[in-house]
C-alpha cells in the first residue's frame, strides 16, 4: 500500500472530524474498518491466499499457471515488454500463493509439478520489473516472504552476483548481430519485391515466411526497448553509493543517486547505440518500401490460418458426433 493513500485518508479524517460529519455510529465504524485495512500490510494478498487454500485442488491449477508462464517465457511467446514482465510476476505471485502450511513449493518441485531451477534462473535474469508508474518490484521477494522459504533451493537468486539485467554492455554485441542479420534478410525480400514483382505468385509457405519476418522484426524492436526499460527499473531499486562511485557525495538524496550518479559514460553510450537501432535509416527505408506488401501477405496467411483452424475444429466436432452416434444403440439397450 502506498504511503500517499494512508496520508490522504488521514487528512480526510482530520477534516471530517473538524467539520463533524462523522457523527453517525455506522459511519464511524466504517471509517475505523477502513483505517485498520490501510494499516495492515498485504491485507488483500493474505486474504486471497487464505481463500484459495480452502478450494480443493487449487494447487493443481496454480502449478499449471506457473508452468505455462515459464514455458511462454522460455520460448519468447510474448511481444510487448508488458507481456514479458507479466509472465515473471505471475511466476512470483503464483509461488507465493502455492506455498503454505500443508502444501510447499519444494514438495511440488519434487513431484515435478513445477521446476524451481528454471524459475531461479529467470528470477536472476530479471531481478526487477516495473509494477505501476515509477513503482518497481522484485518478483523473488514473493518467494522470500513465503512461510517455507529455503535459501538453499535458490542458489542463483541468493548469490551476490550482479544480474545480467544491470549489464547492458554485455548484451550490446548480441543485439548488434541480431540487427545486422535482420537487415540482410529484410534487404533480400525487399529486392525481390522491387526487382521481380512477385506480389501475385506467392505461395502459402512464402506468405507464412513473410509473416514470420514481420513478427521477428516486432520482437526485435520490443527486445531492444525492454533492455533499456529493465536497466532503468534495476537502477531505481539499486541506487549507487560511495563504494561504487567515488564521486557520490555523502549528502546525495536517493533519487539523485539513482538518476544522476549511478549512470556512467559507458552506459550512456550503450543506450545511444541501442537507440540508433530503432532509428536506423536502412531499416526505415526497407520498412517503408515493404509495409503495404507485408500487410497484404500477413492478411493472406491469417486468412489461411483461420481456415485451417476452423477445418480442424470441424473435423474434431464431426468425429465426436460419429462417436456419439455409434454409442446411441448401446445407450438405448441400457
Helices and strands as residue ranges (DSSP letters): H 3-19, H 25-39, H 43-52, H 58-74, H 81-98, H 105-110, H 116-125, E 129-132, E 135-137, H 140-144, G 151-153, G 164-166, H 168-196, H 204-237, H 254-259, H 265-278, H 281-333
